[in-house]
Amino acid sequence: MNVAPGAWKYALPPLLAAPFALLFSVAASVAALLVGVATLAFFRDPDRNPPPTGVVAPADGTVSVLREEDGRVRLGIFMNVWHVHVVRAPFEGRVTDVEHVSGAHRPAFSKESERNERVHVEFETDSPHLPDLEVADGDRDSSADRNAAASTVTFIAGAFARRIFPYVEPDDDLERGQRLGHIAFGSRVDLVFPPTVDREDITVGPGDSTTAGETVVVEPAEDALLETGLEESSDNEFDDAAAGAS
């Protein structure tokens, strides 16, 4: 089982204490062993396989926020203690900034959680998995059909999540579904989409469950798929799967 970096720091103390706890009672030893195993399970980091097309969810969990603010769509995913807490890139791009903001540690599902400790990972993307940018003719760069747009993934600490561990730095290039970091012990992840994404483009809603790197939250436009050849690639994968099944 793959585990996130730093997992053993939390798991080793109870695991090492388990044999010594036998000197006092079997129950204490078993309890310490269970705490260590549960900690490793919490920090599990399974491989994920993004689908051929679409913007993927940045986190495992339940959609708790979906709203428009300042002309952008915000998607918030609440992660309970049993969810995988490794956060992934929703689409490819380049990291422009990683900012840590100090704050409170209120429950991640509450409104007040937006004032909690958090880390913003900002990046630029010209991903074909997003709706195309509408650019005025005079502003269009003739050297490119698509222009990069800004997006932000925010790690929000919860009441028990006191540690946020980003894995990326400014100027890093990201692949869709790549690991961005993890949060220890319960939290929330917000994705602020580029301005080309409307609320109607979102394929999930409040209460829906998501899997990081696999659940599609925005389907790309068909013309964008044709321009990049992704539609043909997707069709080929479907045909290969159908042939294998037969």
N, C-alpha and C positions, 0 to 999 in steps of 0.2 A: 504494500500500500504506500503510495506516494503521500508525503505530508509537506505542508508549507514550511518555509524556513522559520526557525525559532521554535518549532513545535516541541522538540526534545527539551528545551529549556524549561517548559512548563510540565512536561510529562515525567522527566527523570526524578524529581524529588519524591513524588508519591510512589513511583515504581521502586526506587531504592529504599524507601522507608518500609515497604511492604514486608520484607523478610524480618526486619528488626521488630515490626509491630507484633510478630508472632510471640515475642517475649511477654506481651501483655495479654493479647487475646487473638483468637483466629478471626473474629469479626473485624477487628481493627486492621488486620493484615489484608483481609479480603476487600475491605472498604478502600484502603490505600491503593491496592492493585486496580480496582475498578475505576478509581479517579484517574489513574495514569492511563489506562486503556481508553477511557472516555475522552481524555484530553487529546490523545493521538487521533481518535475518530473525529473529533471536532476539527482538527487541523488537516484532515484528509484533503488531498489535492488530485482528484481523478483526471485523467486525460479527457478532453472534449473534442468532438468532431463537428465543426461548423457546417451547416448545410451549404449547398453550392451558391445560393443567392440569399440576399436579405441582410438587414442589420440585425445583429444578435444581441440578446440580453446581456448586460454587463455582470449580472449577479444571479445566483440562485435565490429564490424567495417568493414573496407574494407582492404583487403590484399594490402599493399603498398611496401613490400620488400620480395623478395624470392631469396636468393643467397647463394653460398658456400663461406666460408672464413675460412682459417686455418684448412681445413679438416672437418668443421662442416657446417650444414645448418642453416641459419637464416631466420626465418619467422617474418615479421613485420606487425602489424595490426594498421591502423590509426583509431582513434576514433573521430568522429565528435561530436558536442555539443548535438545532439539528441540521441546518442547511450548511452546505459547503461555503466557506467564507473567502474563497479566492475570487478576486474580481478580474474580469477579462475585457479586452478592447471590443467595442461593438462593431467597429469597422476599421479598416487600415487608415494610417495617417502618420503624422510626425508630431512628437511631443514638443510643445512650445514653452510650457511652464509647469512646475510642480510646486504648489504653495500649501504650506501648513498653516492652519488658522486655529489658535487656541480658543477654547470655549467650555461650555458646561458638559455634563454627562447625563442628560435626561433620557427617558425611554425613547428609543429610535423610532417608534411608531407614533409618537405624539407630535403636535404642531411645533412645540417648543424645541424639538430636536434640531431644527434648522439653525439654532444658535449653539449647537454642540461643537465640540472639537471636530475638525474635519480637514481633509486634504483634497485640494482641487488639482486634478490632472487635466491640463488644457492641451488641446492638439488641433492641428489643421488637417483637413481631409478633403480629398477630391474623389472619394469612393464612388464607384458606379452603383453601389448598393443603396445609395441615397437618391431621392428625387433631384433632378438636375437643377442647377442654379439658374435663376432668371437674371440675366445681366443686360443692361442697356447696350444697344448696338455700339455706341461711342466708347463704352467702357470695356468691351470684350477684347480679350487678348487673342489675336489671330493665331498665336502659336499653340493654343490649347482650346479644346472644345469644352472643357470643364474647368472651373476655377475653385481653388481651395476655400473651404469654409471652416469657421471655428466651431468647436464643440468642447464640452467639459464633462468629465466623469468625476463625481465628488464622493469620496469615502466619508461617511458620517459615523462617528463613534456613538455608542448607545450608553445606557446606564451602567453596563458591565464591561463594555468594549472600551478599554482605556489605551489601546495600542493600535496604531495604524502603520502598516509597513508597505510603502510604495516600492515597486521594483524598478521603476523607470525614471529616467532623467531627461532634462531638456535636450532636444536634437535627436532623441532615440526614434527610430522608425518602428512603427507598429504594424503587425499583421492582425487581421480580423480573428478574434478569439484568443489573442495572445494574453498571457497573464500580466496584469498591471500591478497587483499587490494583494494584500489580504488585511483583514481586520480581525482582531482577537476578541472573541466572546460577544456576539450579538451586535447588530448594527444595521445601517441602511446605506444604499448606494443610489445616487441620483445621476441621471443622464440628461444633460441639456443639449438638445439637438441643434444642428445648424438651422438658420432661418428658413431654409427651403422645405423643412418638414412641417406639415400641418397636423393638427390633432386627428383629423380624419385619416391620415396615413398610418396611424398607430394601430397595430393588429391585436394588441392586448388591452385589457381594461382593469380597473380596480378589482382586487380579489383573485385575479388570475395568477397561476403559478408559473414561474420561469426557471429555466436552467441556463446558467451562464455559458456563453459560447455556442449554444445550440437553439434556444427558442428564438424564433424570428419575431422581432417587434416592429419592423418596417419592411415591406416588400418593395423592391426597386421597380421603377417604371419600365414597361416593356421596351420602349425605345432605347433606354439606357443599356438594357441587357443586349440588345441587338448591336449597339455601337461597340460594346466591349467584347462581344462574343460569349458572354456569360450564359445567355439563353441556350446557345448551342451546346455549351459545356454541360449545363444542367440537364438538357434533353439526353445527351449521351450517357450521363450517369444513370438517368432513369432507365434508359434502354438496357444498359449493362446489368442493372439490378433485376429488371424483368427477365432478361435472358438467363441470369443465374438462378432465378426462382423456378423457371421452367425446366 
